[in-house]
Amino acid sequence: MSQTTPLIPEQRRESILEHLLRERVLSFRQLTELIGVSQMTIRRDIAALETDGLVRATPGGAMLASRLIVEPTRAVKQESDVAEKQAIAREAAALVRDHMTVYLDAGTTVQAMRPHLEDVADLTVVTNDLVTVQAFVDHPSVDLIVIGGRVDRGNQSTMGRLTRLTLAELSLDLAFISSSSWDLAHGVTTPVEAKIEPKRAALAVAERSVLVADSSKYGRFGKYRALRLSELQTVITDAGLPADAADVLRDTGVELVLASADAAVGGAATTADSARA
């Protein structure tokens, strides 16, 4: 797909990441066609992304790196796995009832819950996500609590000690936790140490904690573990999760919900495969 206006290197690399988040592995030829530049340019961009730890060069192409060194920006996340995120968000929102206090962690999947919470009465939303704050400003009845802290500009959220201290003063019915990397061996991880604090603080004060993360993030891991999957009550992901991983996760006693992206796109209520060991 050729570009009428040439992209600057940063735009090309964001576009490469968006395509790899969807496809996981692409050849240089495929990337050349998708981005509309020469294969030499693509190779230089892949080398730069590999230096940042975001991708790994393969013979003839590139794939997402398993170890997450730098978290993708919100702009990149916003364009990836949209149907899956919408399906996951619908399933997550179905857990919310009137009069609840819920924590919405920073992330595009959690943000996507907003349209499904329009009719929930007397809802208190606690969030460290600056985009989610804007999304709830026009909610007819929500009591909105914004958690302060150090601002992560790339992901438009707050993090760190101040975020943790505020969350520690609250009592939550539900905590919806997001992640750009998760798996059975490492749990929920992040390459940014300061992002551990809000996740752990929310987990500590919530009656029920729910991971909302699409399957494209599964199998990746960052330097810092925020929590183990066994500390959660529920994991909501999509049907792209490997079957063996789903079986092992169920065996740990965690409730697993596999949301149907096809049903979400079609406008019907999503179907979910839920099982408790």
Rosetta blueprint (number, residue, H / E / L):
1 M L
2 S L
3 Q L
4 T L
5 T L
6 P L
7 L L
8 I L
9 P H
10 E H
11 Q H
12 R H
13 R H
14 E H
15 S H
16 I H
17 L H
18 E H
19 H H
20 L H
21 L H
22 R H
23 E H
24 R L
25 V E
26 L E
27 S E
28 F H
29 R H
30 Q H
31 L H
32 T H
33 E H
34 L H
35 I H
36 G L
37 V L
38 S L
39 Q H
40 M H
41 T H
42 I H
43 R H
44 R H
45 D H
46 I H
47 A H
48 A H
49 L H
50 E H
51 T H
52 D L
53 G L
54 L L
55 V E
56 R E
57 A E
58 T E
59 P L
60 G L
61 G E
62 A E
63 M E
64 L E
65 A L
66 S L
67 R E
68 L L
69 I L
70 V L
71 E L
72 P L
73 T L
74 R H
75 A H
76 V H
77 K H
78 Q H
79 E H
80 S L
81 D L
82 V H
83 A H
84 E H
85 K H
86 Q H
87 A H
88 I H
89 A H
90 R H
91 E H
92 A H
93 A H
94 A L
95 L L
96 V L
97 R L
98 D L
99 H L
100 M L
101 T E
102 V E
103 Y E
104 L E
105 D L
106 A L
107 G L
108 T H
109 T H
110 V H
111 Q H
112 A L
113 M L
114 R H
115 P H
116 H H
117 L H
118 E L
119 D L
120 V L
121 A L
122 D L
123 L L
124 T E
125 V E
126 V E
127 T E
128 N L
129 D E
130 L H
131 V H
132 T H
133 V H
134 Q H
135 A H
136 F H
137 V L
138 D L
139 H L
140 P L
141 S L
142 V L
143 D E
144 L E
145 I E
146 V E
147 I L
148 G L
149 G L
150 R E
151 V E
152 D E
153 R L
154 G L
155 N L
156 Q L
157 S E
158 T E
159 M E
160 G L
161 R H
162 L H
163 T H
164 R H
165 L H
166 T H
167 L H
168 A L
169 E L
170 L L
171 S L
172 L E
173 D E
174 L E
175 A E
176 F E
177 I E
178 S L
179 S L
180 S L
181 S L
182 W E
183 D E
184 L L
185 A L
186 H L
187 G E
188 V E
189 T E
190 T E
191 P L
192 V L
193 E H
194 A H
195 K H
196 I H
197 E H
198 P H
199 K H
200 R H
201 A H
202 A H
203 L H
204 A H
205 V H
206 A E
207 E E
208 R E
209 S E
210 V E
211 L E
212 V E
213 A L
214 D L
215 S H
216 S H
217 K H
218 Y E
219 G L
220 R L
221 F E
222 G L
223 K L
224 Y E
225 R E
226 A E
227 L E
228 R L
229 L H
230 S H
231 E H
232 L L
233 Q L
234 T E
235 V E
236 I E
237 T E
238 D E
239 A L
240 G L
241 L L
242 P L
243 A H
244 D H
245 A H
246 A H
247 D H
248 V H
249 L H
250 R H
251 D H
252 T L
253 G L
254 V L
255 E E
256 L E
257 V E
258 L E
259 A E
260 S L
261 A H
262 D H
263 A H
264 A H
265 V H
266 G H
267 G L
268 A L
269 A L
270 T L
271 T L
272 A E
273 D E
274 S E
275 A E
276 R L
277 A L
